[in-house]
């Protein structure tokens, strides 16, 4: 029930490895709900560098073996996907930007899987790609509002628009990002290379 989720639900994703759901809450904990009656509902805390999280969680992503957590200050973290519901404290590992990419300093709003080694990440004003390099994950700029001059979208098209989510179609080879303007009207932007965008 909703009363079991301290502070309210932020995001939820199905985790194939545990055949259940992970649920982010405003209380900086993660709940896991297994589909088996014996495991049921459990909540676990997380640490970052041995400390409790400083910022609230804001987004959740999952692939076959990794869970991705974003926070309200731009932090992106990974942990191994649980194989069963657990109440043991888990460790989040911080994801660093690639060389030449500034660290994200605003709320992470969404993770969308492109493939097992690549995710599309959105913030209020930017789109990033999250890639696995060996055993480590890093992220890099895909589009930021400061890059409007080099994008094939007029500055007036972006004025007042806040990005909410993104996706990538490997079959079509197209990135997509969606955002709302000040009147809550949605706008969708497309790109074939993740650099040049059209609306």
C-alpha positions as a Python dict, from the first residue, in 0.01 Angstrom:
ca = {
    (1, 'X'): (0, 0, 0),
    (2, 'X'): (109, 362, -40),
    (3, 'X'): (152, 398, 338),
    (4, 'X'): (446, 157, 320),
    (5, 'X'): (641, 401, 99),
    (6, 'X'): (783, 668, 331),
    (7, 'X'): (752, 1017, 186),
    (8, 'X'): (581, 907, -135),
    (9, 'X'): (683, 723, -452),
    (10, 'X'): (927, 890, -693),
    (11, 'X'): (978, 617, -957),
    (12, 'X'): (939, 242, -1002),
    (13, 'X'): (1092, -11, -1244),
    (14, 'X'): (1056, -386, -1301),
    (15, 'X'): (1380, -580, -1238),
    (16, 'X'): (1401, -907, -1435),
    (17, 'X'): (1677, -1056, -1216),
    (18, 'X'): (1453, -1049, -908),
    (19, 'X'): (1122, -1093, -1092),
    (20, 'X'): (989, -793, -904),
    (21, 'X'): (985, -415, -873),
    (22, 'X'): (1218, -155, -726),
    (23, 'X'): (1049, 160, -592),
    (24, 'X'): (1227, 488, -518),
    (25, 'X'): (1089, 695, -233),
    (26, 'X'): (1131, 1052, -113),
    (27, 'X'): (1281, 918, 210),
    (28, 'X'): (1605, 818, 29),
    (29, 'X'): (1527, 448, 61),
    (30, 'X'): (1453, 190, -207),
    (31, 'X'): (1177, -64, -165),
    (32, 'X'): (1170, -393, -350),
    (33, 'X'): (856, -592, -413),
    (34, 'X'): (912, -948, -532),
    (35, 'X'): (642, -1129, -723),
    (36, 'X'): (670, -1434, -499),
    (37, 'X'): (440, -1447, -198),
    (38, 'X'): (719, -1564, 34),
    (39, 'X'): (954, -1271, -37),
    (40, 'X'): (695, -994, -45),
    (41, 'X'): (767, -629, 37),
    (42, 'X'): (1107, -525, 175),
    (43, 'X'): (1284, -190, 211),
    (44, 'X'): (1657, -131, 204),
    (45, 'X'): (1878, 170, 270),
    (46, 'X'): (2171, 272, 52),
    (47, 'X'): (2509, 433, 117),
    (48, 'X'): (2731, 644, -109),
    (49, 'X'): (3100, 633, -14),
    (50, 'X'): (2994, 492, 322),
    (51, 'X'): (2756, 782, 394),
    (52, 'X'): (2379, 822, 375),
    (53, 'X'): (2255, 998, 56),
    (54, 'X'): (2256, 1378, 81),
    (55, 'X'): (1992, 1448, -185),
    (56, 'X'): (1651, 1298, -260),
    (57, 'X'): (1623, 1039, -534),
    (58, 'X'): (1451, 1146, -855),
    (59, 'X'): (1480, 871, -1122),
    (60, 'X'): (1541, 499, -1161),
    (61, 'X'): (1674, 289, -1450),
    (62, 'X'): (1736, -85, -1487),
    (63, 'X'): (1904, -327, -1725),
    (64, 'X'): (1966, -701, -1678),
    (65, 'X'): (2238, -666, -1413),
    (66, 'X'): (2255, -299, -1307),
    (67, 'X'): (2028, -49, -1132),
    (68, 'X'): (2073, 325, -1200),
    (69, 'X'): (1962, 592, -953),
    (70, 'X'): (1950, 967, -1019),
    (71, 'X'): (1909, 1238, -757),
    (72, 'X'): (1784, 1596, -739),
    (73, 'X'): (2137, 1741, -751),
    (74, 'X'): (2249, 1564, -1069),
    (75, 'X'): (2408, 1260, -908),
    (76, 'X'): (2396, 935, -1107),
    (77, 'X'): (2474, 608, -928),
    (78, 'X'): (2482, 236, -1001),
    (79, 'X'): (2441, -81, -799),
    (80, 'X'): (2412, -448, -887),
    (81, 'X'): (2056, -549, -965),
    (82, 'X'): (1925, -762, -676),
    (83, 'X'): (1846, -1126, -750),
    (84, 'X'): (1582, -1141, -477),
    (85, 'X'): (1402, -903, -243),
    (86, 'X'): (1639, -780, 29),
    (87, 'X'): (1644, -559, 336),
    (88, 'X'): (2026, -540, 354),
    (89, 'X'): (2194, -202, 300),
    (90, 'X'): (2323, -162, -56),
    (91, 'X'): (2613, 48, -185),
    (92, 'X'): (2563, 300, -467),
    (93, 'X'): (2865, 375, -688),
    (94, 'X'): (2885, 727, -833),
    (95, 'X'): (2902, 761, -1212),
    (96, 'X'): (3153, 1017, -1339),
    (97, 'X'): (3126, 1233, -1652),
    (98, 'X'): (3359, 1166, -1944),
    (99, 'X'): (3650, 1404, -2008),
    (100, 'X'): (3511, 1730, -2148),
    (101, 'X'): (3164, 1685, -1998),
    (102, 'X'): (3066, 1902, -1701),
    (103, 'X'): (2916, 1725, -1401),
    (104, 'X'): (2536, 1737, -1389),
    (105, 'X'): (2415, 1976, -1118),
    (106, 'X'): (2037, 1958, -1163),
    (107, 'X'): (1764, 1700, -1110),
    (108, 'X'): (1792, 1379, -1313),
    (109, 'X'): (1444, 1319, -1458),
    (110, 'X'): (1461, 990, -1652),
    (111, 'X'): (1667, 689, -1765),
    (112, 'X'): (1573, 514, -2091),
    (113, 'X'): (1752, 199, -2206),
    (114, 'X'): (1903, 204, -2555),
    (115, 'X'): (2078, -132, -2511),
    (116, 'X'): (2253, -321, -2231),
    (117, 'X'): (2552, -85, -2239),
    (118, 'X'): (2385, 248, -2320),
    (119, 'X'): (2116, 464, -2161),
    (120, 'X'): (1958, 795, -2251),
    (121, 'X'): (1944, 1030, -1946),
    (122, 'X'): (1746, 1353, -1920),
    (123, 'X'): (1761, 1646, -1679),
    (124, 'X'): (1555, 1965, -1675),
    (125, 'X'): (1783, 2128, -1934),
    (126, 'X'): (1995, 1853, -2085),
    (127, 'X'): (2014, 1513, -2252),
    (128, 'X'): (2304, 1276, -2182),
    (129, 'X'): (2421, 933, -2290),
    (130, 'X'): (2526, 687, -2019),
    (131, 'X'): (2773, 425, -2145),
    (132, 'X'): (2950, 123, -2001),
    (133, 'X'): (3327, 127, -2053),
    (134, 'X'): (3476, -198, -1926),
    (135, 'X'): (3337, -240, -1575),
    (136, 'X'): (3266, 132, -1522),
    (137, 'X'): (2981, 358, -1638),
    (138, 'X'): (3033, 719, -1754),
    (139, 'X'): (2805, 984, -1902),
    (140, 'X'): (2855, 1248, -2171),
    (141, 'X'): (2665, 1545, -2315),
    (142, 'X'): (2414, 1474, -2586),
    (143, 'X'): (2228, 1809, -2586),
    (144, 'X'): (2224, 2103, -2346),
    (145, 'X'): (2041, 2432, -2383),
    (146, 'X'): (2381, 2603, -2396),
    (147, 'X'): (2441, 2412, -2722),
    (148, 'X'): (2138, 2562, -2897),
    (149, 'X'): (2349, 2760, -3144),
    (150, 'X'): (2499, 2439, -3284),
    (151, 'X'): (2169, 2250, -3283),
    (152, 'X'): (1934, 2259, -3581),
    (153, 'X'): (1653, 2396, -3366),
    (154, 'X'): (1589, 2767, -3327),
    (155, 'X'): (1651, 2920, -2987),
    (156, 'X'): (1288, 3035, -2976),
    (157, 'X'): (1176, 2670, -3002),
    (158, 'X'): (1356, 2589, -2676),
    (159, 'X'): (1255, 2905, -2490),
    (160, 'X'): (1074, 2802, -2171),
    (161, 'X'): (1076, 2430, -2249),
    (162, 'X'): (1175, 2186, -1974),
    (163, 'X'): (1288, 1839, -2085),
    (164, 'X'): (1100, 1556, -1916),
    (165, 'X'): (1204, 1230, -2082),
    (166, 'X'): (1394, 1079, -2371),
    (167, 'X'): (1417, 761, -2576),
    (168, 'X'): (1617, 596, -2851),
    (169, 'X'): (1500, 355, -3122),
    (170, 'X'): (1781, 127, -3244),
    (171, 'X'): (1555, 7, -3526),
    (172, 'X'): (1500, 361, -3655),
    (173, 'X'): (1833, 504, -3536),
    (174, 'X'): (1653, 807, -3390),
    (175, 'X'): (1678, 983, -3053),
    (176, 'X'): (1371, 1160, -2916),
    (177, 'X'): (1328, 1406, -2629),
    (178, 'X'): (1002, 1546, -2494),
    (179, 'X'): (943, 1859, -2288),
    (180, 'X'): (667, 2094, -2179),
    (181, 'X'): (644, 2467, -2234),
    (182, 'X'): (510, 2720, -1982),
    (183, 'X'): (152, 2645, -2093),
    (184, 'X'): (200, 2269, -2032),
    (185, 'X'): (201, 2195, -2405),
    (186, 'X'): (432, 1910, -2504),
    (187, 'X'): (704, 1939, -2769),
    (188, 'X'): (902, 1650, -2918),
    (189, 'X'): (1252, 1687, -3061),
    (190, 'X'): (1423, 1431, -3287),
    (191, 'X'): (1784, 1359, -3374),
    (192, 'X'): (1971, 1098, -3580),
    (193, 'X'): (2311, 1169, -3424),
    (194, 'X'): (2226, 1300, -3078),
    (195, 'X'): (2383, 1637, -3167),
    (196, 'X'): (2163, 1801, -3432),
    (197, 'X'): (1795, 1823, -3330),
    (198, 'X'): (1471, 1914, -3508),
    (199, 'X'): (1123, 1963, -3367),
}
